[in-house]
Amino acid sequence: MKTPNEDIGKKKEDADVTNPKSALSVNPGVADAPAISPYIRDQRKTLSRKEISAEELAAGILSGNRTHLSKAITLVESNLEAHNDKAQAILELVMPKVGNSIRIGITGVPGVGKSTFIESFGSYLLEQNHKLAVLAIDPSSQRTKGSILGDKTRMEILSKSENAFIRPSPSSGSLGGVARKTRESMYLCEAAGFDTIIIETVGVGQSETQVHSMVDFFLLLMLAGAGDELQGIKRGIMEMADLIAINKADGQNEPFAKRARVEYESALHLFPAPESKWTPRATTCSGIGGKGIDEIWKLVLDYISTTKTNGYYAKNRETQTRMWFEETLREVVLEQFFMRPGKKEAILESETKLMSGQSTLLKEIKRLMD
């Protein structure tokens, strides 16, 4: 005996599914579209097969090609030896076009509004027909070694502009608030025709001072009413700042920001006079409202004019290049020291002696160096 369901199934099989008048007829369907366009797939294969040479990348950078600029910065940041050789070849080709920008370092504690300020400040510069590159350094996790690299999401206007270039980079454990290859990335941006370079640091405190050794103008963003939370960074960063801007000076916070400006300006006079002969200032601004942005740019231009006139501008860049050379030399020597054959075993032996109290620290270091 057949069940009702079996009987219905038999009727479906007996029905003429090709008959358009039948309720069980099946119309011919449309084939599913491919997940990836064949054109894009073929183009991707072509691009993956063809490796762009250092000469082509350099030529693209000099012509203002942002894609080539991004590829070159990726090569610069890579730890692979083959990429490093190619990156150095690109840098060598573009170096004659480097050095024609105003380099600005911006730092401050987390939450001070660095990204919002840069969005407002950068938008003002674009209105003045400048070409702006922003190198945003994102802190890397000590546990996972990863970075969010989300600064572009806070700079929507700059991200959409043809005259602005934003490159987030991980700090990768590098101290000083900047990434290890930030300087090379800055050179590439200058070669691409960007006349103003902003380096946004990690924003963690006293170690931020390294950015001072690669920029012309050092801007420190502060908050009003932050109290003792800033005491640990005041001496290290404030004495290097060319300008202190108390951000978020809007609404009910504006009178507090004005009072903080007076206090910080008084504190700046307690520090020794800088070699630049520039008197550091303090001002207020609002990244959201754009208030005080034009005044900050005016002070930047005044600083550049003053230091170019008294010769400090060129001298400072020469000093920075010398420091960069010495720092890189130390890094390379250190890397080669650890890469020497048998060094790992020798270090392990020294550690064992130190742990057991059989030797002293300096004695083991001298043995390793010998």
ROLUMLO-140801 format. One record per residue (C-alpha): residue in three letters; y, x, z. Coordinates in pm, whole numbers, plus 50000, padded with zeros to 5 digits. Each point is the difference from the previous one (the first is absolute). Example, Ala and Ser with C-alpha at 12.3 -4.5 7.8 and 13.67 -1.06 7.14 Angstrom:
<sites>
ALA495505123050780 SER503445013749934 
</sites>
This chain:
<sites>
MET500005000050000 LYS503435013349897 THR502915002350239 PRO503404985549897 ASN501485035049959 GLU497135011049772 ASP500434968949790 ILE503755006749956 GLY499255036249903 LYS497534988149734 LYS502604976349854 LYS502535029249977 GLU497485021049813 ASP499244971549759 ALA503714992949935 ASP501635013549688 VAL502575024050143 THR501345007349651 ASN500934963849942 PRO503784997650064 LYS499584963250098 SER497555008850273 ALA501345002450354 LEU497795030450048 SER501315018549695 VAL501295035650055 ASN503125010949816 PRO500115036049881 GLY502005020650250 VAL502495028449958 ALA498725035050065 ASP501285015850323 ALA502875024149949 PRO499175036350084 ALA501135011850343 ILE501925028549837 SER501744997549666 PRO498125020549738 TYR503325014849894 ILE500835011350353 ARG496435012850048 ASP500185020749681 GLN503465012650091 ARG498785009750347 LYS497095019449851 THR502365018049763 LEU502385009250282 SER497165011950225 ARG498625022349728 LYS503345016149917 GLU501315022650273 ILE503755004949987 SER500925036949992 ALA502555016450230 GLU502355004549704 GLU499814962949912 LEU500594989550360 ALA502965023850033 ALA501524987149676 GLY499524964150118 ILE501685007550334 LEU503005016349832 SER500364969349776 GLY499964976850303 ASN496474986549962 ARG499204984850342 THR496254998149930 HIS499855037349929 LEU502115006350309 SER497554980450217 LYS497025018549851 ALA501665033550065 ILE500754991350364 THR496364989750042 LEU498935034149869 VAL502455017350236 GLU498634980950300 SER496355006249907 ASN497945025750193 LEU497775008449700 GLU500545035349871 ALA499934988749635 HIS502714974350070 ASN502045025750189 ASP499995024149705 LYS501124972349765 ALA502704988450241 GLN501405035250026 ALA500075002549620 ILE502014967649984 LEU502435011850268 GLU500545032749816 LEU500884981249680 VAL502514976350166 MET501665024350245 PRO503025006949773 LYS500984963350040 VAL499644999750380 GLY502815000350256 ASN502564975749855 SER499664972250255 ILE501354991150341 ARG497145002550248 ILE500224977150303 GLY497594999650291 ILE499834968050208 THR498214998450331 GLY499914979350317 VAL497624984950249 PRO497474973949880 GLY501644965849981 VAL503515013149943 GLY499984984349653 LYS499685030249771 SER498384981449710 THR502434970850021 PHE502945024050014 ILE498715019649698 GLU499604967449807 SER503644991150068 PHE501315035549955 GLY497995005049681 SER501194967049854 TYR503595011250059 LEU499305033049820 LEU498494981549704 GLU503194979349976 GLN501875033249977 ASN497825009449697 HIS497905025750185 LYS496325006749941 LEU498114999950328 ALA496625013650104 VAL498574991650344 LEU497215021350145 ALA498674979850293 ILE497655018250235 ASP497474977450170 PRO498185011050318 SER496305007049960 SER497504987450255 GLN498535027350218 ARG496744980550013 THR499454987349645 LYS502395024249821 GLY501294970249800 SER503544987449940 ILE501384965549923 LEU502535012249738 GLY501804966750019 ASP503635010849980 LYS500434985749650 THR499384965150137 ARG503155003750212 MET502095011649704 GLU499604971649750 ILE503325005449822 LEU499475037449954 SER496384994649893 LYS501134978049710 SER502865022249882 GLU499605022849699 ASN502385025250159 ALA498055003050325 PHE496685016950071 ILE498124995550329 ARG497065021950091 PRO498214994550333 SER497935030250109 PRO497755005550302 SER501025026150255 SER496315010950016 GLY500495015050343 SER502945021449895 LEU502585004350275 GLY503734997649950 GLY500114964149877 VAL499385009649638 ALA496925005649786 ARG498835034949910 LYS501054996849635 THR503204979750046 ARG502175028449870 GLU498045003149674 SER500154962249953 MET503765001650048 TYR500295026749729 LEU498034978449756 CYS502304970350067 GLU503055021749938 ALA498525012149670 ALA499454963449902 GLY503764994050022 PHE500434983950342 ASP503395011150136 THR499444988250357 ILE496835007050198 ILE499314982850333 ILE497225012850224 GLU498974974350259 THR498105016950281 VAL497144986850211 GLY502324993050291 VAL498165012850305 GLY502525021150189 GLN500665036750063 SER497805014649723 GLU502144982049740 THR502295030149975 GLN497995016049716 VAL501574976549748 HIS503305017050077 SER498695031149824 MET499714982749661 VAL503054977349971 ASP503765003949960 PHE501004971850232 PHE498154988750313 LEU500554964050113 LEU498704988450338 LEU499664962650058 MET500314988050359 LEU499834967150189 ALA502454987250254 GLY498694993350348 ALA496765019649953 GLY500625017950328 ASP497665027050125 GLU497554995549712 LEU502155023349790 GLN500625027050258 GLY497045020749881 ILE501315003549644 LYS503745002850051 ARG500285037550035 GLY497585009549725 ILE501294976849730 MET503584991750096 GLU501175035949978 MET498695001349642 ALA501434966749885 ASP502975000049765 LEU500534963250066 ILE498704975750262 ALA499964963449895 ILE499344973050258 ASN498074974449796 LYS499664962450053 ALA503714997450088 ASP500174962849929 GLY500164967250188 GLN499915002450377 ASN498935036449977 GLU503225011449830 PRO502085007150314 PHE497115019950150 ALA499735020249679 LYS503725007950007 ARG499735011750359 ALA496985021649913 ARG501965015449710 VAL502705011950239 GLU497405014450239 TYR498115018549728 GLU503185013649845 SER500995013950339 ALA496545015750040 LEU500275016849659 HIS503025019950116 LEU497885016050273 PHE497805018049746 PRO500975033849848 ALA501994997949677 PRO497624999749700 GLU500025028049744 SER501014975249731 LYS503464996250163 TRP499444962649974 THR500784979050304 PRO497084975950054 ARG501064963650027 ALA498624967650139 THR500384966149836 THR498504965150002 CYS498204981249724 SER497784970549925 GLY497075004249764 ILE499574962449964 GLY503664990849947 GLY500995031849815 LYS502885005850239 GLY501195036250021 ILE497835011849708 ASP502975009849783 GLU501505019850288 ILE496775019750044 TRP499915009349630 LYS503655010950021 LEU499135022950291 VAL497075014449804 LEU502315008449709 ASP502575014950240 TYR497305022150149 ILE498795011949657 SER503595007649893 THR500765018950322 THR496855021249997 LYS500305008249628 THR503575011450056 ASN499225023050294 GLY496795013849840 TYR497564985950256 TYR498384976149748 ALA498605027949779 LYS499215022450297 ASN498074972150172 ARG497834993849693 GLU499225037349974 THR499015000250368 GLN497794969549948 THR498225016549705 ARG499385031150210 MET498594979150286 TRP497774981049755 PHE498655032749863 GLU499215013650348 GLU498364967350114 THR497844998049688 LEU499035036650033 ARG498844994150358 GLU497964969649890 VAL498295019049717 VAL499215029950223 LEU498564976650264 GLU497854981949744 GLN498665032649861 PHE499265012350351 PHE497714970350069 MET498405001749654 ARG498755035750037 PRO496195004350008 GLY498524999950347 LYS503234988350162 LYS498504967450126 GLU497205018250183 ALA502425025850141 ILE502294972650135 LEU497024982350156 GLU498975032450170 SER503515005050139 GLU500114964250128 THR496655005050177 LYS501305031650173 LEU503164982250108 MET498114970050137 SER497695022450203 GLY502835022250125 GLN498595031349834 SER503255008349821 THR503724992649986 LEU501924979749744 LEU502145027849852 LYS497035023849985 GLU497984975249790 ILE502944992349771 LYS500485037349940 ARG496295003749925 LEU500184971649745 MET503085014849836 ASP498375034249975 
</sites>
